[in-house]
Amino acid sequence: KKFQAQTGASKEELAAFKAEMDDLYANNFGESLGDLGDKMAYVKQVTGEVDPSNIRKLVENAITLEDTFGSDFSETVRGVNNLMQHFGITSEEAFDLFARGSQLGLDYTGELGDNVAEYSGNFAQAGYSAEEYFQLLVNGSHNGAYNLDKVNDAINEAKNRLGDGSIGESIDLFSSSTKNLYAQWERGEATMKDVIESIVSDINSCTDEQDALTMAAAAFGTMGEDANLAVVGSLTSVGNELDDVNGKMDELKQQRYDDVQSQLEGLGRQIQMDVITPIAETLLPLLKDVISFVSSNLPALLPIIALFGATLAGAFVINGISNTISSIQNIIGLVQGLPSLLPILEGIKGAVSSLFGLIMAHPVVAVITVVIGAIVALYTKCEWFRDAVNAVLQSIGDFFTQVFEGMVVWFSETLPNAFAQFKDSLVDGWNRMCESLGQKWNDFWAKVKQIMDTIIGFVRDNWQGLLLLLVNP
């Protein structure tokens, strides 16, 4: 319902989204179904995607990065979406770049998704491909950039200085190759990326540090002045760390969730979705019907409940099955004054009377009936007695409330904690077993090696005698 409110999805669309949510949860993604609903709604809002299966893939991949690197889910989604929009790549290609880039340390300040969302359009406009953009980020971050924002800002500054003519005013500082590329860019025959990379090449090849710093300041402004030459010289897309990233996201998922803990948690969720949830969904309408009936007929039911409780308490004090039956019949007689229940009660009374007539004819039962009748009369007419009985009923109600609360705690805390301890014991036992088997294998192999070394040593030291024995047995 919350997902529908967040996205405006129709009732027909909800069935497909629910199926994807349930499957994601059963496969151990997300904190809860509510968490997955929020995440799918966010992805739908940000990307404009309408296919539930495609939204599910985006959510699954973003959660994997969140679980593996601590990446911010919403920033990752925005970054991936902007990569797709500005560079014209698929979500799979974008997530492969994010997975490999994160492995190379690009999220070292927790800002990869946010930076890509903010700057990817500028890099695409400057002529970089998505792979070249990420390679430049890797180069800058690996060569001392304080954070990714500094790397992105440096290129953005160079791009702005090209656009406003500042670099053109200082073009004589650079090589003839850079001057030619600048002229080609002005004619629309080269890209900003071509000019910027040629400038970086000039800075790297400059032997005079002061001249190199002057070129850096002319091209990158304050960013060039603040950064050291190692950082400025690394602002190029040259490199091969991101040449082949296809399938990196799938590979990351297999590595991240291939452990005993993840598999046990997934098994628990499958039991919840495939066993517990169907039972709950079957019982829920029945519970709703019971609650609705009680709520609608509460004024008529309260006197019956009170009389039944008082009579049943008296019957159990006398402690006999026949007494209980007599008490039930007595209740039926007392509530006959309720017109709406008369036809049903008359039938029940007749059935009970014919079935237990012999029992009710017993003198002891007659006495008990009189006693119970007196109790009921006291409850009806005597306020202090009625208050005492109500207090007893309240105590009984409180008792069952405590029992129910205890059951809730047991199912919500005790049982899950016991299961978690059992899971930890399995993992610990498995690790100890593996360690023990490994040690035994090492001991066995050491003994085999010792025996082989002894045999080899004996043959080496006595080979002449053995040879004589072979020749002259």
Long-range contacts (C-beta under 8 A, 24 or more apart in sequence): 2-34, 2-37, 2-38, 2-41, 3-37, 3-38, 3-40, 3-41, 6-37, 6-38, 6-41, 6-45, 7-41, 7-44, 7-45, 13-52, 16-52, 17-52, 17-55, 19-52, 20-52, 20-53, 20-55, 20-56, 22-273, 23-56, 24-56, 24-59, 24-60, 25-269, 25-273, 26-266, 26-269, 26-270, 26-273, 26-274, 27-266, 27-269, 28-257, 28-262, 28-265, 28-266, 28-269, 29-59, 29-60, 29-63, 30-59, 30-63, 39-63, 39-73, 42-73, 42-74, 42-77, 43-77, 46-74, 46-77, 46-78, 46-81, 47-77, 47-81, 47-84, 54-91, 57-91, 57-92, 58-91, 60-253, 61-91, 61-95, 61-249, 61-253, 62-95, 64-249, 64-252, 64-253, 64-256, 64-257, 65-95, 65-98, 65-99, 65-102, 65-252, 67-256, 68-102, 68-252, 68-256, 69-102, 69-107, 70-107, 70-110, 71-98, 71-102, 71-107, 71-110, 71-112, 71-113, 72-110, 72-113, 72-114, 74-113, 75-111, 75-112, 75-113, 75-114, 75-117, 76-112, 76-113, 77-113, 78-113, 78-114, 78-117, 79-112, 79-113, 79-114, 79-115, 79-116, 79-117, 79-120, 80-113, 80-116, 81-117, 82-116, 82-117, 82-120, 82-121, 83-116, 83-120, 83-130, 85-121, 86-120, 86-121, 86-123, 86-124, 86-125, 87-120, 87-124, 87-129, 87-130, 87-133, 89-130, 92-249, 93-130, 93-245, 93-246, 94-130, 95-249, 96-245, 96-246, 96-247, 96-248, 96-249, 97-130, 97-131, 97-134, 97-242, 97-245, 98-249, 99-245, 99-248, 99-249, 99-251, 99-252, 100-134, 100-241, 100-242, 100-245, 100-248, 101-134, 101-137, 101-138, 101-242, 103-248, 103-252, 104-138, 104-142, 104-241, 105-138, 105-141, 105-142, 106-134, 106-137, 106-138, 106-141, 106-148, 108-141, 108-147, 109-147, 109-148, 111-147, 111-148, 111-149, 112-148, 115-148, 115-149, 115-152, 118-152, 119-152, 119-155, 119-156, 122-152, 122-155, 122-156, 122-159, 123-155, 125-159, 125-192, 126-155, 126-159, 126-191, 126-192, 126-193, 126-196, 127-191, 127-192, 127-193, 127-194, 128-193, 128-237, 131-242, 131-243, 131-245, 132-193, 132-237, 133-237, 134-242, 135-237, 135-238, 135-239, 135-241, 135-242, 136-235, 136-236, 136-237, 138-239, 138-241, 138-242, 139-234, 139-235, 139-236, 139-237, 139-238, 139-239, 140-231, 140-234, 140-235, 142-234, 143-230, 143-231, 143-233, 143-234, 144-228, 144-230, 144-231, 145-227, 145-231, 145-234, 150-223, 150-226, 150-227, 150-231, 151-231, 151-235, 153-223, 154-220, 154-223, 154-224, 154-227, 154-231, 154-232, 154-235, 155-196, 155-235, 157-220, 157-221, 157-222, 157-223, 157-224, 158-192, 158-196, 158-199, 158-219, 158-220, 158-221, 159-192, 159-196, 161-218, 161-219, 161-220, 161-221, 162-192, 162-195, 162-196, 166-218, 166-221, 167-195, 167-199, 167-218, 167-219, 170-218, 170-219, 173-211, 173-214, 173-215, 173-218, 174-198, 174-199, 174-202, 174-215, 175-201, 175-202, 175-205, 177-201, 178-202, 193-237, 196-235, 197-236, 197-237, 197-238, 200-232, 200-233, 200-235, 200-236, 201-236, 203-229, 203-232, 203-233, 204-233, 260-426, 260-427, 260-430, 261-423, 261-427, 264-423, 264-426, 268-419, 300-338, 300-340, 300-341, 303-335, 303-338, 304-331, 304-335, 304-338, 306-379, 306-389, 306-390, 306-393, 307-331, 307-334, 307-335, 307-376, 307-379, 309-389, 309-393, 309-396, 310-375, 310-376, 310-379, 310-389, 310-393, 311-372, 311-375, 311-376, 313-389, 313-392, 314-371, 314-372, 314-375, 315-368, 315-372, 318-368, 318-371, 320-368, 322-356, 322-359, 322-360, 322-362, 322-365, 323-365, 323-368, 323-372, 325-352, 325-356, 325-359, 325-360, 326-356, 326-359, 326-360, 326-365, 326-368, 326-369, 326-372, 327-372, 328-352, 329-353, 329-356, 329-360, 330-369, 330-372, 330-373, 330-376, 334-376
